[in-house]
Amino acid sequence: MARIPIALQLYSVRQDCAKDLPGTLAAVAKMGYDGVEFAGYYNRSAQELRKMCDDLGLKIAGTHIGLDTLLGDQIAATIEFNQILGNKFLIVPGLKPERTSSKHAWLETAMIFDGIASRLKPLGLFTGYHNHFTEFAPVDGELPWHTFFGNTLPDVVMQMDTGNCAHGKGDVIAMIQPYFGRARTVHLKEYSESYNTALIGEGVMPWKQIFDYCEKPGSNTEWYIVEQESYAFGPLECVDKCLQNLKKMGK
């Protein structure tokens, strides 16, 4: 299988982006990242963002956006923005409590995502969901992770966040195996109970197993995306170290 490229979720360096977006993107490109995933646009147009990334050779691995931007009157503008940006992965990173408070709520949410996915598919775009840790604690007798992904179309992307899953006491491999082919983008995040600022390679994540799964024929994984939310030193230094550690693993 061809090498899976590595992007950075820009939430990892959000304060740097807010101060100097062009300079931060340049620093990320210089580190050797293949692309970026957005989490906010810093008052820039899609055209501006695309030019910045194109000029640096950075691909667009996705964006994190609110569910509301994919509903009703807002979805048309969201589609147009992402088509200009050159992004096909429109990932929802969190949901309002009323959409997750019960198994019934999760099932209704699954139906909403199915409708969005069907709207996007003819355009070559995908929606998806990014987990936190609460999806791995039972709600009405079932893990929300399974309630949601077990009742959505295969076109709804399963964006597994490895560290969040481990934080919720979930087994990453066991959680993704039933949904083979749906982890089109995967968030690489370390986890350590004793070291809360652990960078990739410094904790307990079974990276070889995760990579082996994502790199199987038919897995459809298109991007590894580094997300670092805790810092032993500067955010830019941390994400640089994460990438260098991945390279040491042969990624």
C-alpha positions in Angstrom: 0.0 0.0 0.0 1.2 3.5 -0.7 2.4 5.6 2.2 -0.3 7.3 4.1 0.5 11.0 4.4 0.6 12.8 7.7 -1.3 16.0 8.5 -1.5 18.3 11.5 -4.8 19.2 13.1 -4.2 23.0 13.5 -6.1 23.1 16.8 -2.8 21.8 18.1 -1.2 25.1 17.4 -4.3 27.3 17.5 -2.7 30.2 19.5 0.2 30.4 17.0 -2.3 30.3 14.1 -4.3 33.2 15.7 -1.1 35.3 16.0 0.4 34.5 12.7 -1.4 32.0 10.4 1.0 32.3 7.4 4.0 31.9 9.6 2.6 29.0 11.4 1.6 27.2 8.2 5.1 27.8 6.9 6.6 26.3 10.1 4.3 23.2 9.8 5.4 22.7 6.2 9.1 23.1 7.1 8.7 20.4 9.7 7.7 18.0 7.0 3.9 17.6 7.4 2.1 16.7 4.2 -1.1 18.6 5.0 -3.3 20.3 7.6 -6.7 19.8 9.0 -8.5 23.1 9.9 -10.4 23.8 13.1 -11.4 27.4 12.4 -10.4 29.7 9.6 -9.0 32.8 11.4 -11.1 35.2 9.4 -9.6 34.1 6.1 -11.5 33.2 3.0 -11.4 29.8 1.4 -9.4 31.3 -1.5 -6.8 32.8 0.9 -6.4 29.6 2.9 -6.0 27.5 -0.2 -3.4 29.8 -1.7 -1.4 29.8 1.5 -1.4 26.0 1.6 -0.8 25.6 -2.1 2.2 27.9 -1.9 3.7 25.8 0.8 2.9 22.4 -0.7 0.4 21.6 2.1 -2.6 19.5 1.2 -6.0 19.8 2.9 -6.7 16.7 5.0 -10.0 17.9 6.4 -11.8 20.4 8.5 -13.6 20.3 11.9 -16.9 22.1 11.8 -20.1 22.3 13.8 -23.0 20.1 12.8 -25.2 23.2 12.3 -23.1 24.3 9.4 -24.1 21.1 7.6 -27.9 21.6 8.1 -30.6 23.6 6.6 -29.7 26.9 4.9 -26.1 26.7 6.0 -25.0 23.6 4.1 -24.9 25.2 0.7 -22.3 27.8 1.9 -20.3 25.1 3.7 -20.2 23.0 0.5 -19.0 26.0 -1.6 -16.4 27.0 1.0 -14.9 23.5 1.1 -15.0 23.0 -2.6 -12.9 26.2 -3.1 -10.6 25.1 -0.2 -10.1 21.7 -1.9 -11.3 19.8 1.1 -13.5 16.7 1.0 -13.6 15.7 4.6 -16.2 17.7 6.7 -15.8 16.3 10.2 -17.9 17.1 13.2 -15.8 17.1 16.3 -18.5 17.3 19.0 -22.2 17.4 19.5 -24.7 19.3 21.7 -25.8 17.3 24.8 -29.4 16.9 23.5 -27.9 14.9 20.5 -26.0 12.5 22.8 -28.0 12.2 26.0 -29.7 8.8 25.3 -29.5 5.9 22.9 -32.6 7.3 21.1 -30.8 10.7 20.7 -27.8 9.0 19.3 -30.0 7.1 16.8 -31.6 10.3 15.7 -28.2 11.9 15.3 -27.1 8.9 13.1 -30.1 9.6 10.8 -29.1 13.2 10.5 -25.5 12.2 9.5 -26.9 9.8 6.9 -28.9 12.6 5.3 -25.9 14.8 5.2 -23.7 12.0 3.8 -26.2 11.4 1.0 -26.3 15.0 0.1 -22.5 15.2 0.0 -21.7 12.0 -1.8 -22.6 13.1 -5.4 -20.2 16.0 -4.9 -17.3 13.8 -3.8 -17.5 15.1 -0.2 -17.8 13.2 3.1 -19.0 14.1 6.5 -17.9 12.2 9.6 -17.7 12.2 13.4 -14.6 12.6 15.6 -14.9 11.0 19.0 -13.9 12.2 22.5 -13.9 9.9 25.5 -17.6 9.7 26.5 -18.5 7.5 23.5 -16.9 4.6 25.3 -19.1 4.6 28.4 -22.4 2.8 28.0 -25.6 4.9 27.4 -28.8 2.9 27.8 -26.9 -0.4 27.7 -24.7 0.3 24.6 -21.6 2.2 23.8 -22.5 5.4 21.9 -19.6 4.6 19.5 -21.5 1.5 18.4 -24.9 3.1 18.5 -23.7 5.8 16.1 -21.4 3.9 13.7 -23.6 0.8 13.8 -26.5 2.8 12.5 -24.9 5.1 9.9 -24.1 4.6 6.3 -20.6 3.4 5.4 -20.1 6.9 3.8 -20.1 8.5 7.2 -16.4 8.7 8.1 -15.2 7.2 11.4 -12.5 9.6 12.5 -11.0 7.7 15.4 -9.1 9.8 17.9 -6.8 7.2 19.4 -5.9 9.1 22.6 -9.5 10.1 23.3 -10.5 6.5 22.9 -7.8 5.3 25.3 -8.8 8.0 27.8 -12.3 6.6 27.7 -10.9 3.1 28.4 -11.7 2.0 24.9 -9.6 -0.5 22.9 -8.8 1.4 19.7 -8.5 -1.8 17.6 -11.6 -3.4 19.0 -13.6 -0.2 18.3 -12.6 0.2 14.7 -12.5 -3.4 13.6 -16.3 -3.8 13.1 -16.3 -0.8 10.8 -13.5 -1.7 8.4 -13.0 0.8 5.6 -14.6 3.7 7.4 -11.5 5.2 9.1 -10.7 7.4 6.2 -8.8 9.9 8.4 -7.3 8.9 11.8 -6.3 11.2 14.6 -3.0 10.1 16.1 -2.9 11.1 19.7 -0.8 9.6 22.5 -2.1 8.5 25.9 -0.4 7.9 29.2 -2.1 7.7 32.6 1.0 9.0 34.4 2.3 11.6 31.9 -0.4 13.9 30.6 1.8 15.8 28.2 3.1 12.6 26.5 3.9 13.1 22.8 3.4 10.4 20.2 5.7 7.5 21.1 6.0 8.4 24.8 2.8 6.6 26.0 1.0 3.3 25.8 -0.7 3.5 22.4 -0.2 0.3 20.3 1.0 2.2 17.3 2.2 -0.8 15.3 -1.3 -2.4 15.6 -3.0 0.8 14.6 -0.8 1.3 11.6 -1.1 -2.3 10.5 -4.9 -1.9 10.6 -5.0 1.4 8.7 -2.6 0.1 6.1 -4.5 -3.1 5.2 -5.8 -3.3 1.7 -9.3 -1.9 1.7 -8.9 0.1 4.9 -9.5 3.3 2.9 -7.4 5.3 5.3 -6.2 8.4 3.4 -4.7 10.5 6.2 -2.9 10.2 9.6 -3.6 13.4 11.5 -1.5 14.4 14.5 -3.4 16.2 17.2 -1.5 17.3 20.4 -3.6 19.1 23.1 -1.1 19.1 26.0 2.3 20.6 26.0 5.5 19.9 28.0 7.0 22.8 26.0 5.9 25.1 23.1 3.1 23.7 20.9 5.1 24.1 17.7 8.0 22.2 19.2 5.6 19.5 20.5 4.0 18.8 17.1 7.5 18.8 15.4 8.6 16.2 17.9 5.5 14.1 17.3 6.3 14.1 13.6 9.9 13.2 14.1 8.8 10.3 16.4 6.5 9.0 13.7 9.3 9.1 11.2 11.4 7.0 13.6 8.5 4.5 13.5 8.9 4.4 9.7 5.9 6.7 8.9 
